[in-house]
Amino acid sequence: MGQGKDDSLVRHPDESDPPKSVGHSHTLPKNTTDRTIAEAFLLLLSEKVAARMRKAGYCGKVMSLILRFSDFKTISRQETLGEPTQEGGVIYKAALRLLDRFWTNRQQVRLFGVSVSGLAPAGRDGFLFDDLKRREGLTRAVDLINQKYGAFTIKPAGVLNAEKYGVLPIPLPPMRMAVR
């Protein structure tokens, strides 16, 4: 590039590459070995990631779980989902499966993280089955209410355990996604 030899496309400075992943992590107020607290934080993070993906119009197929322990050792594990998703519940279930496999000796955890990669634009083809149509309609209604009245005005009940532990569901940050 310094010699003027670059085959990259010329772009406007406001243009950027599409995101490679959407994620969110949180350091706990105090370390925990409590499974209920872990589940609450994973639910909170999964819902935040899903809301950001829906807002940006993406769905993803690879879910990653990040755990940082009290000794600052950090592990990251991933699972490829059967279908691309932007649903918090699907992301959460994958996070729980990974948690079951890799948090076996209940070490003290100080940070949980959830991210989704393998992103593609979300399709708007509609659903073949009525229950999927209803679920999409419900998700859209919840997103609209939360956009109007503030993030996590409506939230899964499991998030309440995370709030009791000392973390309020802070508003979603502006759309900044990792580009690799």
RODOSE-997169 format. One record per residue: residue in three letters; x, y, z of N, C-alpha, C, O in turn. Coordinates in steps of 0.001 Angstrom, whole numbers, padded with zeros to 6 digits, always signed. Layout:
N
AlaXYZXYZXYZXYZ;...
This chain:
180
Met+000826-001191+000000+000000+000000+000000+000864+001245+000000+000542+002237-000654;Gly+001968+001188+000741+002873+002343+000798+003508+002640-000544+003914+003775-000793;Gln+003603+001649-001414+004177+001840-002745+003107+002077-003802+003406+002105-004995;Gly+001863+002247-003368+000785+002489-004314+000312+001230-005012-000346+001318-006049;Lys+000627+000058-004473+000213-001214-005061-000816-001873-004133-000466-002585-003192;Asp-002061-001620-004422-003131-002158-003583-004325-002469-004464-004802-001609-005204;Asp-004801-003692-004382-005930-004121-005204-007274-003983-004492-008298-004422-005016;Ser-007280-003379-003310-008530-003231-002566-009487-002312-003313-009081-001438-004078;Leu-010774-002544-003062-011780-001652-003619-011682-000280-002964-011399-000169-001771;Val-011915+000741-003739-011934+002098-003206-013306+002322-002600-014329+002068-003236;Arg-013318+002800-001362-014583+003002-000661-014641+004396-000072-013625+005046+000174;His-015854+004818+000140-016089+006080+000839-015669+005893+002289-015847+004804+002835;Pro-015116+006917+002930-014657+006763+004319-015748+006326+005298-015443+005720+006325;Asp-017014+006623+004994-018111+006229+005885-018473+004758+005750-019143+004207+006623;Glu-018041+004110+004668-018339+002698+004466-017407+001846+005308-016245+002195+005517;Ser-017924+000735+005786-017080-000180+006551-017414-001611+006158-018444-001888+005544;Asp-016519-002503+006528-016759-003913+006267-017932-004389+007109-018164-003866+008199;Pro-018671-005370+006617-019743-005911+007455-019145-006570+008693-018016-007059+008654;Pro-019888-006585+009776-019356-007164+011013-019121-008664+010876-019803-009345+010110;Lys-018153-009166+011625-017858-010595+011648-018528-011282+012832-018793-012484+012792;Ser-018804-010506+013895-019440-011091+015074-020156-010011+015868-019878-008820+015728;Val-021081-010456+016704-021775-009584+017657-021632-010258+019009-021969-011433+019159;Gly-021130-009519+019997-020936-010138+021297-021091-009154+022433-021117-007938+022244;His-021190-009713+023601-021281-008906+024812-020698-009720+025957-020941-010923+026058;Ser-019933-009067+026813-019396-009745+027991-019577-008846+029195-019801-007642+029073;His-019476-009462+030360-019658-008679+031584-018819-009262+032715-018840-010467+032965;Thr-018083-008389+033392-017351-008781+034589-018303-008693+035776-018988-007686+035957;Leu-018342-009727+036566-019255-009787+037701-018800-008860+038823-017610-008572+038944;Pro-019743-008390+039649-019361-007582+040803-018473-008349+041777-017610-007764+042431;Lys-018689-009669+041871-017833-010546+042666-017836-011915+042008-018807-012291+041351;Asn-016774-012647+042177-016651-013971+041557-017756-014899+042059-018270-014734+043165;Thr-018111-015878+041224-019183-016799+041626-018890-018225+041168-018193-018462+040182;Thr-019452-019157+041925-019487-020562+041522-020941-021030+041432-021200-022216+041228;Asp-021875-020114+041581-023304-020411+041626-023872-020592+040220-023802-019683+039394;Arg-024427-021757+039958-024989-022067+038632-026157-021140+038292-026298-020728+037140;Thr-026987-020808+039268-028135-019935+039022-027676-018561+038543-028260-017992+037621;Ile-026643-018037+039166-026100-016740+038757-025518-016845+037350-025730-015956+036526;Ala-024793-017915+037070-024216-018118+035732-025322-018143+034679-025202-017501+033636;Glu-026387-018877+034950-027497-018952+034002-028136-017586+033786-028476-017228+032659;Ala-028301-016824+034866-028909-015501+034754-028060-014577+033882-028591-013860+033033;Phe-026754-014592+034089-025886-013732+033285-025855-014179+031828-025857-013344+030923;Leu-025826-015482+031595-025832-015957+030216-027131-015583+029506-027117-015252+028321;Leu-028240-015634+030219-029520-015219+029636-029487-013735+029293-029885-013335+028199;Leu-029012-012924+030231-028916-011483+029999-028036-011183+028783-028421-010400+027915;Leu-026869-011797+028721-025947-011554+027617-026512-012069+026294-026363-011415+025261;Ser-027156-013229+026317-027750-013790+025102-028835-012871+024548-028917-012655+023339;Glu-029652-012342+025425-030716-011429+024995-030142-010129+024443-030658-009593+023462;Lys-029077-009614+025066-028436-008395+024552-027862-008625+023155-028045-007803+022257;Val-027177-009733+022984-026590-010047+021679-027693-010201+020635-027586-009664+019533;Ala-028743-010927+020977-029845-011145+020034-030508-009827+019646-030823-009614+018475;Ala-030723-008943+020617-031349-007648+020323-030467-006824+019384-030976-006186+018463;Arg-029169-006830+019604-028262-006092+018723-028247-006686+017319-028181-005952+016332;Met-028307-008011+017229-028341-008654+015911-029625-008303+015166-029588-008004+013972;Arg-030754-008338+015860-032021-007991+015213-032014-006542+014763-032472-006221+013666;Lys-031496-005674+015610-031456-004251+015278-030603-003998+014035-030943-003148+013213;Ala-029507-004725+013896-028613-004543+012755-029037-005382+011546-028492-005213+010455;Gly-030001-006279+011731-030491-007082+010617-029629-008279+010278-029508-008650+009111;Tyr-029026-008890+011297-028176-010059+011077-028699-011271+011830-029409-011144+012827;Cys-028339-012434+011340-028506-013671+012079-027166-014399+011992-026380-014152+011078;Gly-026909-015290+012941-025608-015950+012979-025733-017426+013270-026761-017898+013756;Lys-024668-018147+012964-024712-019597+013080-023707-020163+014079-023823-021330+014454;Val-022723-019376+014523-021700-019890+015441-021791-019103+016749-021595-017888+016774;Met-022096-019825+017840-022235-019202+019156-020987-019487+019964-020518-020625+020004;Ser-020438-018457+020615-019237-018616+021440-019527-018216+022882-020253-017259+023151;Leu-018943-018973+023793-019033-018693+025226-017634-018369+025725-016679-019087+025428;Ile-017516-017287+026482-016234-016891+027070-016386-016935+028586-017343-016393+029138;Leu-015446-017579+029245-015398-017619+030710-014024-017139+031156-013005-017613+030654;Arg-013995-016202+032095-012733-015798+032726-012854-016142+034200-013806-015758+034879;Phe-011864-016874+034668-011900-017365+036037-011192-016406+036982-010586-015429+036543;Ser-011267-016683+038282-010684-015802+039293-009169-015673+039141-008592-014669+039558;Asp-008521-016678+038548-007067-016589+038322-006741-015912+036983-005588-015922+036550;Phe-007751-015325+036326-007656-014605+035059-007419-015519+033857-007212-015032+032746;Lys-007446-016814+034062-007407-017734+032928-008726-017576+032178-009796-017557+032786;Thr-008641-017465+030863-009828-017256+030047-009940-018373+029035-008961-018738+028384;Ile-011153-018922+028905-011398-019919+027867-012531-019421+026979-013433-018714+027428;Ser-012462-019800+025739-013506-019474+024777-013821-020741+024004-012925-021363+023433;Arg-015078-021122+023983-015510-022316+023274-016685-021946+022394-017452-021036+022709;Gln-016820-022658+021287-017910-022331+020373-018667-023562+019921-018175-024687+019997;Glu-019874-023315+019451-020749-024365+018941-021425-023837+017689-021923-022712+017662;Thr-021436-024658+016663-022141-024292+015439-023594-024723+015578-023884-025881+015880;Leu-024487-023797+015357-025917-024054+015484-026442-024699+014207-025826-024581+013148;Gly-027561-025368+014306-028145-026022+013144-028618-025036+012086-028479-025283+010888;Glu-029167-023935+012530-029702-022909+011640-029241-021535+012124-029051-021338+013324;Pro-029059-020589+011211-028745-019225+011657-029892-018690+012519-031060-018990+012271;Thr-029547-017905+013519-030569-017399+014436-030268-015972+014861-029144-015487+014738;Gln-031281-015328+015354-031152-014041+016029-032066-014034+017264-032479-012983+017753;Glu-032362-015243+017746-033223-015406+018916-032395-015615+020168-031510-016469+020204;Gly-032686-014834+021192-031970-014946+022453-032083-016321+023085-031115-016819+023659;Gly-033245-016939+022988-033445-018257+023584-032569-019332+022960-032058-020205+023661;Val-032397-019272+021661-031556-020251+020965-030092-020048+021352-029363-021008+021598;Ile-029677-018789+021401-028298-018468+021793-028058-018914+023234-027012-019482+023549;Tyr-029026-018655+024099-028926-019018+025511-028794-020535+025696-027962-020994+026478;Lys-029601-021299+024989-029534-022764+025116-028169-023290+024676-027631-024210+025292;Ala-027615-022717+023623-026272-023123+023177-025234-022753+024233-024305-023519+024491;Ala-025393-021568+024847-024465-021145+025901-024524-022107+027084-023491-022430+027671;Leu-025715-022563+027437-025845-023512+028548-025195-024852+028224-024565-025464+029086;Arg-025345-025303+026995-024695-026565+026607-023178-026452+026746-022528-027368+027249;Leu-022620-025332+026301-021174-025124+026419-020759-024993+027876-019715-025507+028276;Leu-021570-024307+028670-021278-024159+030091-021221-025534+030767-020322-025800+031565;Asp-022174-026394+030447-022196-027745+031023-020934-028530+030682-020433-029298+031504;Arg-020430-028337+029484-019253-029099+029052-017946-028548+029602-017012-029315+029832;Phe-017853-027234+029818-016541-026651+030107-016421-025976+031475-015360-025441+031797;Trp-017467-025987+032274-017388-025447+033633-017670-026598+034592-018604-026554+035392;Thr-016855-027606+034490-017118-028858+035193-016715-028829+036654-017412-029410+037486;Asn-015620-028178+036995-015169-028205+038392-015598-026970+039174-015098-026721+040271;Arg-016515-026205+038617-017097-025044+039282-016043-024069+039833-016130-023619+040975;Gln-015056-023759+038999-014094-022728+039383-014829-021404+039542-015908-021214+038982;Gln-014246-020498+040301-014851-019178+040460-014727-018399+039158-013634-018239+038615;Val-015860-017919+038668-015902-017158+037418-016036-015685+037743-016801-015296+038625;Arg-015274-014860+037010-015346-013411+037186-015950-012713+035983-016399-011572+036098;Leu-015973-013382+034807-016512-012769+033597-017203-013825+032748-016707-014940+032589;Phe-018349-013455+032210-019064-014268+031230-019154-013461+029945-019313-012241+029980;Gly-019053-014137+028820-019214-013485+027533-019935-014393+026565-019773-015612+026602;Val-020731-013794+025698-021475-014510+024666-021285-013745+023367-021423-012522+023336;Ser-020971-014460+022295-020909-013815+020992-021429-014768+019926-021450-015987+020102;Val-021841-014179+018828-022328-014946+017683-021576-014473+016459-021463-013272+016210;Ser-021062-015425+015695-020358-015105+014452-020976-015920+013322-022024-016542+013493;Gly-020321-015911+012179-020923-016554+011013-022159-015790+010609-023198-016377+010302;Leu-022038-014457+010611-023198-013598+010385-023581-013529+008908-022742-013615+008012;Ala-024872-013371+008700-025430-013160+007369-026641-012246+007538-027233-012198+008616;Pro-027007-011530+006497-028219-010711+006611-029411-011600+006951-029567-012690+006402;Ala-030241-011120+007858-031419-011885+008263-032414-011898+007121-032700-010861+006523;Gly-032939-013066+006822-033922-013202+005751-035293-012753+006218-035618-012843+007401;Arg-036060-012289+005319-037439-011882+005616-038414-012708+004776-039427-012188+004308;Asp-038111-013978+004588-038950-014831+003764-040246-015218+004469-041195-015646+003813;Gly-040304-015078+005769-041469-015511+006513-041304-016955+006941-040371-017639+006522;Phe-042217-017407+007778-042117-018747+008318-043235-019616+007785-044340-019144+007516;Leu-042934-020871+007639-043886-021846+007147-044873-022249+008240-046039-022522+007956;Phe-044410-022288+009483-045248-022776+010577-045757-021626+011434-045046-020655+011692;Asp-047019-021763+011874-047670-020708+012635-046960-020378+013939-046874-019208+014311;Asp-046442-021401+014653-045808-021111+015939-044543-020274+015745-044227-019443+016597;Leu-043815-020474+014649-042638-019647+014378-043040-018225+014011-042351-017271+014374;Lys-044155-018076+013289-044665-016742+012952-045038-015990+014229-044706-014815+014387;Arg-045734-016680+015138-046142-016042+016397-044923-015638+017215-044895-014551+017793;Arg-043911-016507+017267-042709-016199+018043-041985-014991+017457-041495-014140+018199;Glu-041916-014911+016132-041277-013750+015516-042073-012484+015816-041494-011433+016095;Gly-043405-012584+015760-044251-011429+016070-044077-010967+017505-044022-009767+017771;Leu-043990-011911+018427-043769-011577+019831-042421-010905+020022-042316-009899+020724;Thr-041386-011463+019398-040046-010874+019507-040036-009456+018960-039451-008557+019564;Arg-040682-009254+017818-040738-007919+017218-041464-006939+018147-041035-005796+018302;Ala-042570-007389+018765-043311-006520+019682-042468-006150+020902-042468-004996+021330;Val-041749-007125+021463-040878-006855+022612-039781-005869+022219-039486-004942+022972;Asp-039177-006061+021051-038140-005127+020591-038679-003711+020462-038010-002756+020855;Leu-039888-003565+019913-040476-002227+019748-040741-001568+021103-040473-000379+021277;Ile-041260-002326+022051-041516-001776+023384-040211-001365+024050-040122-000289+024640;Asn-039196-002224+023955-037903-001904+024569-037226-000723+023885-036516+000040+024541;Gln-037431-000557+022580-036867+000607+021900-037569+001886+022345-036941+002935+022489;Lys-038870+001786+022561-039640+002977+022940-039433+003369+024404-039293+004552+024714;Tyr-039414+002378+025307-039391+002674+026732-038058+002397+027421-037911+002653+028616;Gly-037095+001880+026680-035782+001624+027261-035441+000148+027249-036310-000715+027378;Ala-034153-000121+027092-033681-001504+027003-034106-002292+028237-033996-001810+029364;Phe-034582-003483+028015-034990-004425+029056-036146-003930+029911-036246-004261+031092;Thr-037039-003116+029288-038309-002821+029939-039081-004126+030066-039662-004420+031111;Ile-039080-004897+028997-039605-006261+029024-038405-007175+028891-037585-007022+027986;Lys-038312-008135+029814-037135-009009+029839-037539-010383+030341-038572-010539+030992;Pro-036714-011385+030032-036982-012718+030591-036858-012689+032114-036007-011984+032657;Ala-037691-013440+032786-037679-013456+034250-036335-013892+034816-035945-013442+035893;Gly-035620-014761+034107-034325-015239+034585-033294-014140+034741-032321-014306+035478;Val-033488-013022+034062-032556-011892+034166-032630-011261+035559-031681-010607+035992;Leu-033738-011451+036253-033892-010869+037587-032815-011372+038551-032387-010633+039438;Asn-032376-012618+038386-031300-013131+039241-030004-012364+039017-029262-012120+039969;Ala-029722-011981+037783-028528-011184+037501-028658-009814+038153-027683-009284+038684;Glu-029850-009241+038116-030063-007938+038748-029882-008030+040264-029284-007144+040874;Lys-030397-009099+040871-030232-009282+042318-028757-009411+042687-028340-009013+043775;Tyr-027978-009971+041768-026555-010176+042021-025765-008875+041902-024586-008826+042251;Gly-026411-007832+041414-025755-006532+041391-025512-005930+040026-024826-004914+039910;Val-026061-006536+038995-025857-005976+037661-027210-005653+037061-028048-006533+036865;Leu-027406-004405+036779-028620-003988+036104-028420-004144+034612-027311-003942+034117;Pro-029474-004501+033877-029328-004594+032430-029137-003203+031834-030104-002497+031551;Ile-027907-002831+031654-027578-001511+031130-028070-001391+029698-028209-002402+029009;Pro-028333-000182+029239-028827-000001+027874-027850-000580+026862-026644-000653+027101;Leu-028402-000986+025732-027559-001526+024675-026622-000448+024161-027048+000685+023937;Pro-025354-000781+023971-024426+000208+023432-024725+000447+021957-025426-000347+021330;Pro-024198+001538+021398-024383+001758+019972-023805+000577+019196-022931-000136+019690;Met-024297+000381+017994-023888-000754+017169-022407-000669+016831-022026+000026+015890;Arg-021571-001365+017584-020157-001509+017267-019866-002987+017325-019994-003616+018376;Met-019482-003531+016212-019234-004959+016174-017802-005207+015726-017215-004419+014984;Ala-017269-006296+016187-015885-006642+015862-015768-006990+014387-016586-007731+013840;Val-014741-006444+013753-014442-006770+012366-013057-007373+012340-012081-006761+012775;Arg-012991-008576+011825-011685-009251+011755-011293-009461+010332-010227-010013+010059;
